[in-house]
Structure formats: C-alpha cells, structure tokens
Amino acid sequence: MAAPSLLNWRRVSSFTGPVPRARHGHRAVAIRELMIIFGGGNEGIADELHVYNTVTNQWFLPAVRGDIPPGCAAHGFVCDGTRILVFGGMVEYGRYSNELYELQASRWLWKKVKPHPPSSGLPPCPRLGHSFSLYGNKCYLFGGLANESEDSNNNVPRYLNDFYELELQHGSGVVGWSIPVTKGIVPSPRESHTAVIYCKKDSGSPKMYVFGGMCGARLDDLWQLDLETMSWSKPETKGTVPLPRSLHTASVIGNKMYIFGGWVPHKGENIETSPHDCEWRCTSSFSYLNLDTAEWTTLVSDSQEDKKNSRPRPRAGHCAVAIGTRLYFWSGRDGYKKALNSQVCCKDLWYLDTEKPPAPSQVQLIKATTNSFHVKWDEVPTVEGYLLQLNTDLPYQAASSDSSAAPNMQGVRMDPHRQGSNSTIPNSVSDNSAKTEHTALKGTSVKNRPDLKTSSDSNATLHSSLAANASNHNSCVVDVLRKNEGPHTSAYIGVLSSCLDLRTVVPETSVSSSVSSAQTMVTQQTIKTESSSTNGAVVKDETSLTTFSTKSEVDETCALPATKISRVEAHATAMPFSKETPSNPVATMKAGERQWCDVGIFKNNTALVSQFYLLPKGKQSISKIGNADVPDYSLLKKQDLVPGTGYRFRVAAINGCGIGPFSKISEFKTCIPGFPGAPSAVRISKNVEGIHLSWEPPTSPSGNILEYSAYLAIRTAQIQDNPSQLVFMRIYCGLKTSCIVTAGQLANAHIDYTSRPAIVFRISAKNEKGYGPATQVRWLQGFRSRTLRASATSRKERTVLAEEVG
C-alpha cells in the first residue's frame, strides 16, 4: 500500500442513470464489476435495489421480482457467486427482522427462504447491526442488537454475542441453522461491529476477525475465531490500534483488512472516565491490519485535516466494496452530534487503489500490415490506462526533442486517431460487451513420424525451420461472425483468426511454431471469437497431419515468422529476412538489452500501432498519471514502423498507485506485400450431409487467389496422450469459397477443451506467391450461453453478470 501522503483518492463524477438517494445503514456487495446496494435509511427505510457499474460508470435499477423483501437497514448482506443473501435488519423503528431472503442476480429474482432451526436451541432472534460473513458454503452470524420489548415504540435494547452457522445449498437455497460449540473466551456483546474472514494462501485454517462495535460505548478490540477448531482468541497486535468505533467498514484485499470511517470519540474526550456520556463524531481515518503479521498501519489518522477535499469527508454507516484491488465507498452519514436532526447524509462516491495493478496478459495480434499492428491484451480490472512499449532489432537513435514531429498531446493524453482506434475491435466488438481470455501455443519437432509435424515448449528460444517457396507474410485479421438466422445454423460459432503461415514441407522437416491468442466474448451478438498470431507449418499432402501443442503461457522470446522453410534452424531473435525485406541491418543485441520505447498510454485494451516515441538521449521529460511517472509525449519524436520487421511488445497497467509490472514479451513481424490475407466472415451451418463451411475471400488478396485449403483438427492417439496438442488434416482444396464437411469426417474430429468445447477448422488462401495466414474457426459444441441481464428503468440498459457453459 502506498504511504499515507501518496494515497490517491478519486471522487467519481459524471455518472449516468438514477442515482440512489443518500442514506446510511445500507449494505453493498460486488459481483464482478458491479456494486449492488440494498436498504439503508434516510427519511424512511429504503427498499429498492441499486446497481452501479464501475466500468461504464452507470447506475441502474434492476426490475426485481418474486418475494421482494421489505426495506431494511443495518442488515446482513453477503454474496455467493451471483446469489445474494439478506438476513435481519431494522424494517421500521423499533421493529427488527430475523427473516432470510435470497436474490438470484442472474434473473433479479427474490425468494424468501426458511432454514431449518438448529437441532438444539432456538434460531436467531430478530436483530440489527449484526455481522454476517460468508466462507465456502456457510454464513457466520455474530452479535447484533435485539429489542427486548414486544412494543416497537418502547425500545429496550439488548446487545448480543451469540454465534450461528448457516449452511447453504449449492446454487440456491439453504439447509439450516446450527449453533457451533466454541472454545475460549467469547467476545463481549456488541452491534455495528465488523467481521471478515481470511485464510492464508499456503497454509492455515480460515479465521474470522471481529473488530470494534458498540455496547453502550464504542469498542476497539480485535477478536479471532478459527473456523476449523472453533476457538476464540484475542490476538496481540503491533502498531497503532485505530480509535474505538462503530458503524465503520472492514474490507479484505490480499492479506490486509482495511478499516475506514465510523463513529469515534470526540477530540479531547476521555472515554475511560465517562464512556457513556462523552461526545462522539464521525471520522475519515483509514488504517489496515496485516492479517499475516497482526500489525496495524495508519494511512489517514484522525488528526489529519483535509482542506482540499481530496478524500472522503468523515462518515459512518456508509458502505465499502472491494473490486479487484480497488476500494469503493458510497454515502453514509456525517456530523458531530448524536442528535438525528444534525445528521447529514453524504451522496458522494469515492474509490482508492490499494496497490499497483497486476501485469496484463501478453500483447496479442489482431491484424498486421506492412507498417502497422492492431494489437490487444486482456483487460485488467479497475485500471485507468495501459502503457504499451516496443523494441526492435532495427538500429534507431535516441532523438533530440522535436516538438514539431510530436502529436498534439498534453502530458500523456492520446492523439484523437490513436484514442479512437483503441475503443473498438474490428466488426464492432464493443468495449462494454467484450471480455478476454488468453491462451498460447508453442511447440517442438518430432522427426520419427514423417506424417506428423509438431511444435512444443522450449525454455530458452523458439526455432523456425526454413525451406524454399514459403510465405513470409504475417497478417492476422479478426473476423467476428454474425449469427446466421437460417434454420440450419449453429447458434454459436467461435472463430480464431490466426496468422498461420501455410507452407510446403518435406517429411522429417523440423518445424516449430509460436502462437499468441486471445478470446473475446461478444455477448450482445451471442458470438464467441478468438484472435491469435500463429506461425506454424501445415503439410500440403491430404494424408499428412500437422500438430501444435498448446500451453497457457509463452516464453518471453517468441519465434518470428520464418521467411523460407529448410532443414536449417535459426535463432528467433536473429531471424534472416527474405530479399524482399528492406535493407535495414539487423542488430544482434538481445531484446533485454534494447531500449524499450513507448507506443503510448491507452485507455482501453486495444491499440493501433504505426509509430512509437523516441526518448531524448540522456534525459526525459516527466509528467504524472496518478503516482506514475511517464514521459511527456508532446516533447518526443516519433518513428514509423518498417515493413518486414520484427517488433517486441510488452504492456503494463496503470492505476492510482502507479504503473504495475509489465507483461511477458510478445513478438510480431510487419508484413511484406504480396501474400494474400486470411479468409474472412466464416460461417457454419448444418445440412443433411454434415455441415456447410463457407467463407469470404481475403480483403487483401494481393493478386489472384489460386486455391483455398481447409483443415480439420482430428483425434489421434498422440492427442489423447497430450490433449494440449492439435493435429490437423486437410479436408478441402479448391477455388470455391465453401465446402461440405461430412458426418464421417466430423465423427473423427477432435473436441478441443482448451477454452470451451469446440471443433477446430483452419482455412487459408494461396496466390502466386504462396499461402497467406489462416483463419482458425472454433465451432462451439454443447454450448449454451445464459446472459444474466439487469433490466433497468430504461429497458435498453442491460448489464451482463455471468455466463454459464453447459
């Protein structure tokens, strides 16, 4: 976590949709990027469910149905996957609840559930201000405040320290309550405390940590319950313990429990002499407890004043939600007096990044041209941008400052063309509907099978086999298939458009390949697509097969596309180019010794790369993104990409704590003109013979197309031994842009489970110069997509929560 002076609080503004009215005593949970808020009070108890999308910056009101619970405040609220459980709370002044409701957020369906009572003892009594914590398939209820009087207008408070366990059924429903037998001294009765559950990654049992609360006076004690042995203890801590408090929040991120806000003693009061009569106030203090070392760290103290309104003002009864490593805070009440008429509810929404973001996935190629790359990488949650860098073996000089050659940028802002290019993926795959998933393929050769050409893992380098009359074209186009409305059309088609060089090879030729791939789920069109950059070998003989191994990661050194095929192997970072390659000398310096140059800062996870920035020799101008130092691009000179050249890419995410670690290195090569592009707009439809596979010619044929080849991944004994490999056999060669795949051929198809179950095809085009890149198609099998949508007040506002694979 950053030092206190470096905390970079951000107040969210310019959101859209129906903003909920300010309140306190509400609760919130997170489902992926959604913050879901229920209940609370402010001039009456709120009964509506509000959702805030942290990605789109939108509030909406889902159209809930079923057994809708009454409004409540100071209730229990936990999330298990996409279901939410609500227990207890105050439903009106002096009247508390012990009812349990379940919300299936996939359908926004409420259901009142009735757990079985404990085998011995009574079920939990009506209460408010209790803690309700989830771990595994159990919820843990501790403490709270009950009303001893049967008359709701005559409130007789009773503080509780009872402890219950609620067993959940998988997916929906509950089993019942139980009263675990605990050991050790039980914490004193209390309400408006917090309880979190934490388990060390490598060892140890899950433990519940109870902090603070109210029992007539505010508390600052910390208790620990081992959920395996059911033993209570009071751990010894180091550092400065936060002031006694109630109505605060506690959130766990990593191994830290973050405590924010609440009611604390007023300055100058001695709470030991008169704990019940002293004045209390709200606080904006912020601390965390390292749950591994039991050490407190103060990030914002109670004495720190905020004259610039640079952080949330003091509050209590607010909500806090952790999404990734980011903490969100919303609403709560503010004031220095206990009288309700002096309370003011906050309506502001804040967030704070607690640590630098993790490394993104490797950069993946969508499309390569002679002088540009369209690239993407997997999204990292809750980041403010991405820093994309490249280096190359081509010699280039550090530039002197030349503002005339720089784009119209201030600080780290992108130029309009760059910014626009990274907001969409080809064929209108939108940011809001796309999510990514990364896989990678690598390989090595097998020489004892002349009909099999393999590629596999290499820890040091990847080699390319070179021979005559092959393509050096490395272009990759993502073609998003649109749903065919015909009666025989498969409902879901997955497409992997890959830069696969199809080459003529002789038996026993050693071939290797490297693949960097990404998957994009297009939820609005119910179409699944993947994109990749593939460099491999495919045998032209119809009886011969080609094998590729798949792994989840690739090494930092990736093979460039080979320009020729032969029995000679070349090092990937010193790839000989064909005579068509521009005559720039190739340096022998390794990638790690090359200077990394910035391509720019990108808001989204795609970029069109045609230039990069050269840093001035010996110095660089610095501006800030949060706590991140980045060059001032307005002062830097740009250099264009060169045809037929290999470039290495890496990307890092940026948030309020700064620039995170860089991804592993990917390597791509700009195209040399003359070879055909990949076939596009692939469609699959069922017919009586099997399936009909069709495609459109390449958008850039670079001459006359002489033939197309289609390949099918098939089952072999080798693939059964190593399911990560794909073995292809050619099933079509001809001029037509379609073919029939018979039921007999499909019976021998391999079902690829590297992402979702699918039958895999590859299609490529050939012109006078040879074969160009191939389009890989994943025809999803046994797949049903159930999008979990939120119906807002406007029916057009919908948000995907989850997806099921059946």
HUSULMO-V422852 format. One record per residue. RES is the residue in three letters. PSI is psi in whole degrees, 0 to 359 (999 if undefined). OMEGA is omega in whole degrees, -180 to 180 (* if undefined). Layout:
# HUSULMO-V422852
RES PSI OMEGA
RES PSI OMEGA
This chain:
# HUSULMO-V422852
MET 144 180
ALA 156 176
ALA 156 -177
PRO 321 -177
SER 344 -177
LEU 3 178
LEU 130 -175
ASN 79 178
TRP 143 177
ARG 127 174
ARG 128 -178
VAL 131 178
SER 172 176
SER 32 175
PHE 164 -178
THR 170 177
GLY 176 -178
PRO 106 -179
VAL 130 180
PRO 151 179
ARG 150 -179
ALA 150 -175
ARG 176 171
HIS 162 -178
GLY 10 176
HIS 172 179
ARG 156 -179
ALA 147 173
VAL 169 179
ALA 136 167
ILE 106 -173
ARG 239 -176
GLU 5 -177
LEU 135 172
MET 119 -174
ILE 124 -172
ILE 137 179
PHE 141 171
GLY 201 -176
GLY 171 -177
GLY 146 172
ASN 103 -172
GLU 52 -177
GLY 154 -178
ILE 132 -177
ALA 140 -179
ASP 4 -178
GLU 158 178
LEU 124 179
HIS 146 179
VAL 134 176
TYR 124 178
ASN 112 -175
THR 344 179
VAL 313 -178
THR 353 179
ASN 42 -176
GLN 138 168
TRP 144 171
PHE 161 179
LEU 106 178
PRO 149 178
ALA 89 -177
VAL 158 179
ARG 177 -180
GLY 211 -180
ASP 76 -175
ILE 125 -178
PRO 157 173
PRO 160 176
GLY 147 -180
CYS 163 179
ALA 155 180
ALA 44 -177
HIS 173 172
GLY 140 -173
PHE 108 -179
VAL 160 -178
CYS 130 177
ASP 97 -175
GLY 245 177
THR 18 171
ARG 148 -178
ILE 139 178
LEU 136 178
VAL 127 178
PHE 132 170
GLY 205 -179
GLY 172 178
MET 124 -180
VAL 336 169
GLU 168 -174
TYR 124 177
GLY 353 -180
ARG 121 -176
TYR 165 -174
SER 152 167
ASN 29 180
GLU 154 -177
LEU 129 178
TYR 149 178
GLU 133 176
LEU 120 171
GLN 101 -175
ALA 345 176
SER 332 -180
ARG 3 -175
TRP 46 -176
LEU 119 176
TRP 147 175
LYS 130 175
LYS 127 -177
VAL 149 -177
LYS 96 180
PRO 152 173
HIS 143 178
PRO 165 178
PRO 151 178
SER 331 175
SER 127 -179
GLY 174 -178
LEU 156 173
PRO 169 -179
PRO 138 177
CYS 163 176
PRO 141 -175
ARG 168 170
LEU 168 174
GLY 18 178
HIS 170 171
SER 146 -176
PHE 105 -169
SER 144 -177
LEU 136 169
TYR 123 -178
GLY 231 -180
ASN 27 -179
LYS 144 172
CYS 145 -177
TYR 121 -178
LEU 129 179
PHE 133 168
GLY 202 -179
GLY 189 -178
LEU 127 178
ALA 162 176
ASN 114 -177
GLU 339 -176
SER 142 175
GLU 344 179
ASP 114 -177
SER 337 178
ASN 348 180
ASN 84 -172
ASN 120 175
VAL 96 -173
PRO 143 173
ARG 117 179
TYR 142 -174
LEU 150 169
ASN 29 177
ASP 160 -173
PHE 125 -179
TYR 155 175
GLU 131 179
LEU 117 180
GLU 133 -177
LEU 149 169
GLN 156 -179
HIS 128 175
GLY 308 -178
SER 148 177
GLY 168 -180
VAL 161 177
VAL 295 180
GLY 174 179
TRP 151 169
SER 159 179
ILE 97 -178
PRO 146 173
VAL 118 -177
THR 161 179
LYS 161 177
GLY 180 180
ILE 130 -179
VAL 142 177
PRO 152 179
SER 156 178
PRO 147 -177
ARG 163 171
GLU 166 -179
SER 31 173
HIS 184 174
THR 153 175
ALA 128 176
VAL 160 179
ILE 134 -176
TYR 141 176
CYS 130 178
LYS 147 -177
LYS 314 -171
ASP 327 -175
SER 172 175
GLY 160 179
SER 159 178
PRO 142 -179
LYS 141 176
MET 132 -178
TYR 120 179
VAL 129 -179
PHE 135 170
GLY 205 -179
GLY 191 -173
MET 134 174
CYS 44 -170
GLY 326 172
ALA 154 178
ARG 153 -175
LEU 154 175
ASP 22 -177
ASP 152 180
LEU 130 179
TRP 149 -180
GLN 133 176
LEU 118 174
ASP 116 -174
LEU 350 175
GLU 315 -179
THR 351 -177
MET 45 -180
SER 125 174
TRP 144 174
SER 164 179
LYS 96 -173
PRO 145 174
GLU 132 -178
THR 161 174
LYS 165 179
GLY 185 -177
THR 118 179
VAL 135 177
PRO 155 178
LEU 155 174
PRO 140 -175
ARG 161 172
SER 167 -179
LEU 30 174
HIS 181 174
THR 151 176
ALA 127 -178
SER 137 180
VAL 125 171
ILE 120 -175
GLY 233 179
ASN 22 -176
LYS 139 173
MET 114 -177
TYR 127 -180
ILE 125 -180
PHE 137 169
GLY 199 -180
GLY 179 174
TRP 130 179
VAL 166 178
PRO 146 177
HIS 151 179
LYS 135 175
GLY 350 -179
GLU 143 176
ASN 100 -173
ILE 342 -179
GLU 328 -177
THR 327 -177
SER 71 -173
PRO 332 -175
HIS 338 -172
ASP 350 -174
CYS 162 -179
GLU 145 180
TRP 158 -179
ARG 164 174
CYS 156 -179
THR 158 171
SER 19 179
SER 152 -172
PHE 121 -179
SER 166 170
TYR 153 175
LEU 121 173
ASN 112 -173
LEU 348 176
ASP 323 -176
THR 354 -179
ALA 41 179
GLU 129 177
TRP 142 174
THR 128 179
THR 123 178
LEU 318 174
VAL 119 -178
SER 167 179
ASP 338 -177
SER 349 -179
GLN 124 178
GLU 151 -180
ASP 88 -177
LYS 344 -176
LYS 5 -177
ASN 43 -176
SER 3 177
ARG 167 -179
PRO 140 178
ARG 166 -177
PRO 143 -178
ARG 162 175
ALA 157 -180
GLY 21 178
HIS 184 173
CYS 153 177
ALA 138 -179
VAL 135 175
ALA 123 173
ILE 110 -170
GLY 231 177
THR 19 -179
ARG 138 177
LEU 129 175
TYR 141 178
PHE 134 180
TRP 136 171
SER 211 -170
GLY 173 -178
ARG 151 -177
ASP 152 177
GLY 161 -178
TYR 354 -178
LYS 153 179
LYS 339 -179
ALA 134 -175
LEU 332 -177
ASN 354 177
SER 7 180
GLN 141 176
VAL 127 179
CYS 136 178
CYS 149 178
LYS 9 -173
ASP 153 178
LEU 126 -178
TRP 159 169
TYR 160 -179
LEU 127 173
ASP 128 -175
THR 342 176
GLU 167 179
LYS 152 -177
PRO 157 177
PRO 170 179
ALA 137 174
PRO 175 173
SER 169 175
GLN 150 175
VAL 135 -177
GLN 144 -176
LEU 127 172
ILE 313 -179
LYS 140 175
ALA 139 172
THR 189 -178
THR 334 -176
ASN 23 178
SER 161 172
PHE 139 166
HIS 115 -173
VAL 163 176
LYS 171 177
TRP 165 -179
ASP 142 178
GLU 145 171
VAL 128 -176
PRO 149 171
THR 53 173
VAL 164 -177
GLU 352 180
GLY 179 -179
TYR 138 174
LEU 117 180
LEU 131 180
GLN 158 174
LEU 162 164
ASN 167 -175
THR 162 176
ASP 346 178
LEU 136 178
PRO 132 173
TYR 152 -175
GLN 145 172
ALA 136 -173
ALA 151 169
SER 161 -179
SER 128 -180
ASP 90 -175
SER 339 -179
SER 335 -180
ALA 358 -176
ALA 156 177
PRO 170 178
ASN 84 -176
MET 149 173
GLN 123 -180
GLY 245 -177
VAL 17 -179
ARG 149 180
MET 154 172
ASP 158 -174
PRO 321 -179
HIS 316 -179
ARG 319 -178
GLN 319 179
GLY 324 -176
SER 339 -176
ASN 17 178
SER 346 -180
THR 163 173
ILE 153 -178
PRO 150 -180
ASN 35 169
SER 44 169
VAL 110 -171
SER 156 179
ASP 318 -172
ASN 339 -176
SER 359 -175
ALA 137 172
LYS 155 -173
THR 158 -178
GLU 131 -169
HIS 133 170
THR 168 180
ALA 149 -179
LEU 136 177
LYS 169 -179
GLY 175 177
THR 170 -171
SER 155 174
VAL 118 -173
LYS 349 -178
ASN 0 178
ARG 100 -178
PRO 340 -179
ASP 356 -179
LEU 133 175
LYS 118 -171
THR 160 168
SER 144 180
SER 185 -168
ASP 143 173
SER 124 -174
ASN 336 -176
ALA 294 -179
THR 164 173
LEU 135 -177
HIS 154 177
SER 135 177
SER 139 -173
LEU 135 173
ALA 171 -174
ALA 163 172
ASN 47 177
ALA 165 -175
SER 143 169
ASN 21 -177
HIS 128 -180
ASN 77 -179
SER 141 -177
CYS 127 -179
VAL 128 174
VAL 123 176
ASP 111 180
VAL 117 -180
LEU 135 173
ARG 149 -176
LYS 123 178
ASN 126 -175
GLU 4 -180
GLY 160 -173
PRO 337 -176
HIS 15 -174
THR 137 173
SER 137 -173
ALA 325 -176
TYR 129 178
ILE 130 176
GLY 133 -177
VAL 131 172
LEU 106 179
SER 113 -171
SER 151 174
CYS 82 -177
LEU 113 177
ASP 119 179
LEU 122 -171
ARG 152 172
THR 125 -179
VAL 154 178
VAL 158 178
PRO 147 178
GLU 9 175
THR 132 179
SER 128 -178
VAL 141 173
SER 162 179
SER 157 171
SER 142 -179
VAL 136 168
SER 119 -173
SER 157 177
ALA 152 178
GLN 135 180
THR 123 179
MET 116 -180
VAL 91 -170
THR 328 -177
GLN 333 -179
GLN 3 -175
THR 47 179
ILE 139 179
LYS 128 180
THR 156 174
GLU 151 174
SER 149 179
SER 164 171
SER 116 -173
THR 134 173
ASN 111 -175
GLY 194 -179
ALA 137 176
VAL 132 -177
VAL 138 -177
LYS 331 180
ASP 129 -176
GLU 336 -179
THR 353 -178
SER 158 -175
LEU 160 176
THR 134 -176
THR 138 175
PHE 135 176
SER 149 -179
THR 140 176
LYS 166 -176
SER 345 180
GLU 161 172
VAL 156 180
ASP 168 -178
GLU 337 178
THR 116 -177
CYS 146 -177
ALA 138 169
LEU 157 176
PRO 131 179
ALA 143 -180
THR 332 179
LYS 160 180
ILE 130 175
SER 183 179
ARG 357 -176
VAL 135 179
GLU 142 180
ALA 150 179
HIS 139 -174
ALA 326 -176
THR 359 177
ALA 52 -173
MET 124 176
PRO 135 180
PHE 161 177
SER 171 -179
LYS 349 176
GLU 346 -179
THR 140 176
PRO 150 -169
SER 33 175
ASN 133 179
PRO 145 180
VAL 123 180
ALA 156 -180
THR 3 -179
MET 141 -180
LYS 161 -177
ALA 319 -177
GLY 339 -179
GLU 351 180
ARG 150 177
GLN 132 176
TRP 132 -180
CYS 144 -180
ASP 134 167
VAL 326 177
GLY 179 175
ILE 128 -177
PHE 136 -179
LYS 322 -178
ASN 183 -171
ASN 29 172
THR 156 180
ALA 141 170
LEU 114 -171
VAL 114 174
SER 347 -179
GLN 166 171
PHE 166 -173
TYR 140 178
LEU 125 180
LEU 142 176
PRO 143 -177
LYS 123 173
GLY 347 179
LYS 165 176
GLN 144 176
SER 143 -173
ILE 135 167
SER 178 -170
LYS 140 161
ILE 106 -173
GLY 238 176
ASN 17 -176
ALA 133 174
ASP 124 178
VAL 154 179
PRO 155 173
ASP 102 -173
TYR 340 179
SER 344 -179
LEU 3 -173
LEU 151 176
LYS 148 -180
LYS 153 175
GLN 136 -178
ASP 154 171
LEU 154 -174
VAL 139 179
PRO 150 175
GLY 30 -173
THR 140 177
GLY 136 178
TYR 139 177
ARG 139 -177
PHE 149 169
ARG 157 -176
VAL 146 177
ALA 147 178
ALA 155 -177
ILE 133 170
ASN 194 -176
GLY 342 178
CYS 351 178
GLY 198 -179
ILE 127 180
GLY 185 180
PRO 155 -180
PHE 154 176
SER 172 169
LYS 161 -173
ILE 135 171
SER 155 -178
GLU 128 180
PHE 161 -178
LYS 132 175
THR 155 -173
CYS 158 167
ILE 130 -175
PRO 150 173
GLY 333 -178
PHE 151 -177
PRO 154 174
GLY 184 -180
ALA 144 172
PRO 153 -173
SER 174 173
ALA 54 -180
VAL 138 178
ARG 146 177
ILE 128 175
SER 150 -179
LYS 148 171
ASN 184 -173
VAL 334 -178
GLU 337 -177
GLY 256 174
ILE 156 176
HIS 119 -179
LEU 121 -179
SER 161 -178
TRP 167 175
GLU 151 177
PRO 160 177
PRO 145 177
THR 337 177
SER 83 -176
PRO 336 -179
SER 48 -179
GLY 196 -180
ASN 136 175
ILE 123 -177
LEU 327 180
GLU 162 172
TYR 151 173
SER 138 177
ALA 140 -176
TYR 151 179
LEU 132 173
ALA 128 -175
ILE 163 178
ARG 139 172
THR 166 177
ALA 325 -179
GLN 321 -179
ILE 334 175
GLN 324 177
ASP 329 -179
ASN 88 -176
PRO 345 -179
SER 356 -179
GLN 150 174
LEU 133 179
VAL 124 -174
PHE 145 173
MET 137 -179
ARG 133 -178
ILE 354 -180
TYR 143 171
CYS 122 -179
GLY 183 -176
LEU 340 -179
LYS 152 178
THR 34 176
SER 161 176
CYS 162 176
ILE 129 173
VAL 114 -172
THR 162 178
ALA 326 178
GLY 319 177
GLN 319 -180
LEU 331 179
ALA 335 179
ASN 4 -176
ALA 144 174
HIS 135 174
ILE 115 -177
ASP 125 -179
TYR 17 -178
THR 330 172
SER 276 174
ARG 150 -178
PRO 127 -176
ALA 151 168
ILE 135 -170
VAL 130 174
PHE 156 171
ARG 139 -177
ILE 134 -180
SER 161 -180
ALA 152 -180
LYS 136 171
ASN 198 -176
GLU 333 -178
LYS 342 180
GLY 192 -179
TYR 141 174
GLY 196 -179
PRO 157 -179
ALA 151 170
THR 125 178
GLN 131 -177
VAL 128 175
ARG 108 180
TRP 105 -171
LEU 135 -176
GLN 139 176
GLY 36 -173
PHE 130 171
ARG 130 -179
SER 124 174
ARG 103 -180
THR 136 -180
LEU 108 -169
ARG 150 177
ALA 117 178
SER 115 -177
ALA 180 177
THR 322 168
SER 128 -175
ARG 344 -179
LYS 342 -177
GLU 110 -179
ARG 146 -178
THR 131 179
VAL 129 179
LEU 319 -174
ALA 173 179
GLU 141 180
GLU 143 175
VAL 120 -177
GLY 999 *
